[in-house]
Amino acid sequence: MQKTTTYAINTFHAHVYFDIQQTALAAQVREQIIQDIPQLTYRGQLIPMSIGPHPKPMFELHIPADCINYAMASIDTLRQGLSVLIHPLLADDYLAHTAEAKWLGTPLPLKLEVLR
């Protein structure tokens, strides 16, 4: 019998990636998402460089679990071609950014060695 693990997930992170030449577009997408999803618990500023496991400039949003389905649909509609990583907030960052992650748009290679 296979053992299954369950997690109590309260929050999701969304990382919206952009190229530096797309900074104005990313700022516009960020504002549209913030307007459409008032339940966001964190609305990060644009980060114009690669940091941590993230391969490109990005901005981060925190989404309560009880509105993740609406938020994912909204972000997918508003992302204007930008790639978005959505993952649960877990004690195991590697698991959160891999097996438990979902991509909207083109998946990007993360710097996973940072999470080990």
C-alpha positions in Angstrom: 0.0 0.0 0.0 1.4 3.4 -1.0 1.7 6.0 1.7 0.2 9.4 0.9 1.1 12.6 2.6 -1.4 15.4 3.2 -0.5 19.0 3.8 -2.5 21.8 5.5 -2.1 24.5 2.9 -3.2 28.0 3.9 -1.3 30.2 1.5 0.0 30.1 -2.1 2.7 32.2 -3.7 2.5 33.4 -7.3 5.7 34.5 -9.0 5.0 36.4 -12.2 8.2 36.5 -14.4 9.2 39.1 -16.9 12.2 40.2 -19.0 13.7 43.5 -18.0 12.4 45.0 -21.3 8.9 44.0 -20.1 9.0 46.0 -16.9 6.2 48.4 -18.0 4.0 45.4 -19.0 4.8 43.6 -15.7 3.8 46.7 -13.7 0.5 46.9 -15.7 -0.2 43.2 -15.1 0.6 43.6 -11.4 -1.9 46.4 -11.0 -4.6 44.6 -12.9 -4.2 41.5 -10.7 -4.2 43.5 -7.5 -7.4 45.2 -8.6 -9.1 41.9 -9.6 -8.0 39.9 -6.5 -8.5 42.1 -3.3 -8.0 39.0 -1.1 -4.2 39.0 -1.8 -2.3 39.1 1.5 0.9 40.3 0.0 1.5 42.4 -3.1 5.3 42.4 -3.8 7.0 45.1 -5.8 8.7 44.4 -9.1 12.2 42.8 -8.5 14.3 43.7 -11.5 16.8 40.8 -11.2 17.0 37.1 -10.6 16.9 36.1 -6.9 16.9 32.8 -5.1 15.5 30.0 -7.3 13.9 32.5 -9.7 15.6 32.7 -13.1 14.2 36.1 -14.1 12.9 39.4 -12.8 9.5 38.9 -11.1 7.0 40.0 -8.6 5.4 37.9 -5.9 1.8 37.7 -4.7 0.4 35.8 -1.7 -3.0 34.1 -2.2 -5.1 32.7 0.6 -6.0 29.0 -0.1 -9.7 29.7 0.0 -9.6 31.8 -3.1 -6.8 30.0 -5.1 -9.2 28.7 -7.9 -10.5 32.2 -8.6 -7.0 33.7 -8.3 -5.5 31.2 -10.7 -8.2 31.8 -13.3 -7.9 35.6 -12.9 -4.1 35.6 -13.1 -4.2 33.3 -16.2 -6.6 35.8 -17.9 -4.5 38.8 -16.9 -0.9 37.6 -17.3 -0.5 38.9 -21.0 1.8 36.0 -21.9 4.0 36.3 -18.8 5.0 33.0 -17.2 3.6 32.4 -13.7 4.7 29.9 -11.1 2.0 29.2 -8.4 3.0 27.0 -5.4 1.8 26.3 -1.9 3.7 27.6 1.1 5.2 24.4 2.6 7.9 23.6 5.1 9.7 21.8 2.2 10.5 24.6 -0.3 11.9 22.1 -2.9 8.6 20.1 -2.9 6.6 23.4 -3.1 8.5 24.6 -6.1 8.5 21.3 -8.0 5.9 18.5 -7.5 3.3 20.8 -5.8 3.8 23.7 -8.2 1.6 24.8 -11.2 2.6 26.9 -14.1 0.5 29.3 -16.1 2.2 29.9 -19.5 5.6 28.6 -20.4 7.4 26.9 -17.5 10.9 28.3 -16.7 13.8 26.3 -15.3 14.2 27.2 -11.6 17.6 27.3 -9.8 16.5 24.3 -7.6 20.0 23.9 -6.1 19.2 27.0 -4.0 16.3 25.1 -2.3 18.2 22.0 -1.2 
